[in-house]
């Protein structure tokens, strides 16, 4: 109902303002390497608050990065080392971990697709003269925004997956692990 009311009440001036602020957000985040670096360190600190020093385990972070990059490629996910709970009673494979993380809200499209609205398209100015791939006002096709969105999404999903795996390894249920990820690395 809220979204319908907003859609009904939006006038052209407000729509133009939204496009402008969307453009500013994209320009200040996706194409700035410093933003992605700060985001990584912030995520690591939040993970530390949630699970302690395990958050800085370089092997686990590297495996989480590989899983994030693999996406839905089952062969790549199955090639990753399984996660065994500390009591040795349960073994999780990464294809299962990804599914559980999605079901329990630990993995999603994150800030870049949801809050930032990276998928919101604006065709930009000067489209007759500038190739959309190189036009920073074309928010749907500019290569800087597309690459930056991918980097940001992988950065966030790697941190989310790292915490989720640590909690599973410590014996938490997938539901509790997902709840913790949402609490510390908010959606």
C-alpha positions in Angstrom: 0.0 0.0 0.0 2.9 2.3 0.8 4.5 1.8 -2.6 1.2 2.3 -4.3 0.7 5.6 -2.5 4.2 6.8 -3.3 3.7 5.9 -7.0 0.3 7.8 -7.0 1.7 10.8 -5.3 4.9 11.2 -7.2 5.0 14.2 -9.4 7.4 14.8 -12.2 9.6 17.1 -10.1 10.0 14.5 -7.4 10.8 11.8 -10.1 13.5 14.1 -11.5 14.9 14.7 -7.9 14.9 10.9 -7.3 16.9 10.4 -10.5 19.4 13.1 -9.5 19.9 11.6 -6.0 20.2 8.1 -7.5 22.9 9.4 -9.9 24.8 11.1 -7.0 24.7 7.9 -4.9 26.0 5.8 -7.8 28.8 8.3 -8.5 29.8 8.4 -4.8 29.9 4.7 -4.2 30.2 2.3 -7.2 33.0 4.0 -9.0 35.1 4.9 -6.0 37.6 2.2 -4.9 37.9 3.9 -1.6 34.2 3.2 -0.9 34.6 -0.5 -1.6 37.7 -0.6 0.7 35.9 1.1 3.5 33.0 -1.2 3.0 35.2 -4.3 3.3 36.8 -3.1 6.5 33.5 -2.0 8.0 32.0 -5.5 7.1 35.0 -7.2 8.7 34.6 -5.1 11.9 30.9 -5.9 12.1 31.6 -9.6 11.6 34.2 -9.3 14.4 31.5 -7.9 16.7 29.2 -10.8 15.7 31.6 -13.8 15.8 35.0 -12.7 17.2 38.4 -13.2 15.7 37.2 -15.9 13.4 35.9 -13.1 11.2 39.6 -12.4 10.1 40.3 -16.0 9.1 42.0 -15.5 5.7 41.3 -19.0 4.4 37.6 -18.6 5.2 37.4 -15.2 3.7 39.1 -16.5 0.5 36.7 -19.4 0.3 33.7 -17.1 0.9 35.0 -14.8 -1.9 35.2 -17.8 -4.2 31.7 -18.9 -3.3 30.4 -15.3 -3.9 32.1 -15.2 -7.3 30.8 -18.7 -8.2 27.2 -17.5 -7.8 24.9 -20.4 -8.8 27.7 -22.4 -10.6 27.2 -25.8 -8.8 30.5 -27.2 -10.1 32.5 -24.3 -8.6 30.6 -24.5 -5.3 31.0 -28.2 -5.0 34.8 -27.8 -5.6 35.1 -25.7 -2.4 36.1 -27.5 0.8 33.1 -28.5 3.0 32.4 -26.9 6.3 32.4 -29.3 9.3 30.8 -28.2 12.6 33.2 -28.1 15.5 31.5 -31.1 17.1 31.9 -33.0 13.8 28.3 -34.0 13.6 27.3 -32.0 10.5 29.0 -31.3 7.2 27.9 -28.5 4.9 28.8 -28.2 1.3 28.9 -24.8 -0.3 26.0 -25.4 -2.7 23.9 -26.2 0.3 25.3 -23.2 2.3 24.4 -20.8 -0.5 20.9 -22.2 -0.6 20.5 -22.0 3.2 22.0 -18.5 3.3 19.4 -17.3 0.7 16.5 -19.0 2.4 17.4 -17.4 5.7 18.1 -13.9 4.4 21.9 -14.0 4.9 22.5 -13.6 1.2 20.6 -11.2 -1.0 21.2 -8.5 -3.6 22.5 -6.2 -0.9 22.9 -2.5 -0.8 23.8 -2.1 -4.4 20.7 -3.7 -5.9 18.2 -2.8 -3.2 19.0 0.5 -1.3 21.2 2.0 -4.0 18.9 0.9 -6.8 21.7 0.0 -9.1 19.2 -1.7 -11.4 17.2 1.5 -11.7 17.8 2.7 -15.2 18.2 6.3 -16.4 19.1 6.7 -20.1 21.2 9.8 -19.4 22.0 12.9 -21.5 23.7 13.1 -24.8 22.8 9.6 -25.8 23.0 10.6 -29.5 26.6 11.6 -29.1 28.1 9.4 -26.4 28.2 5.6 -26.4 26.0 4.5 -23.4 28.9 2.3 -22.2 31.0 5.4 -21.6 28.2 7.8 -20.6 28.2 8.3 -16.8 24.7 9.8 -16.9 23.4 6.5 -18.4 23.0 4.7 -15.1 21.9 1.4 -16.6 24.7 1.0 -19.1 27.8 2.9 -17.9 30.6 0.4 -17.5 31.9 2.1 -14.3 28.5 1.6 -12.5 28.1 -2.0 -13.8 31.6 -3.1 -12.7 31.4 -1.1 -9.4 28.0 -2.7 -8.6 29.5 -6.2 -9.2 32.4 -5.4 -6.9 30.2 -4.0 -4.2 27.8 -6.9 -4.3 30.6 -9.5 -4.1 32.2 -7.5 -1.2 29.0 -7.6 0.7 28.1 -11.2 -0.1 31.6 -12.3 0.9 31.2 -10.7 4.3 27.7 -12.1 4.8 28.8 -15.6 3.8 31.8 -15.5 6.0 29.7 -14.8 9.1 27.1 -17.3 8.1 29.7 -20.1 7.7 31.4 -19.3 11.0 28.0 -19.5 12.8 27.2 -22.8 11.0 30.6 -24.1 11.9 30.0 -23.1 15.6 26.8 -25.2 15.6 24.2 -22.5 15.1 21.1 -23.3 13.1 20.9 -21.8 9.6 17.9 -19.6 10.9 20.0 -18.2 13.8 22.9 -17.6 11.5 20.8 -15.8 9.0 19.3 -13.7 11.8 22.7 -12.7 13.0 23.9 -11.8 9.5 20.9 -9.5 9.1 21.5 -8.0 12.5 25.2 -7.2 12.0 25.3 -6.7 8.2 21.9 -5.1 7.8 20.0 -5.4 4.6 
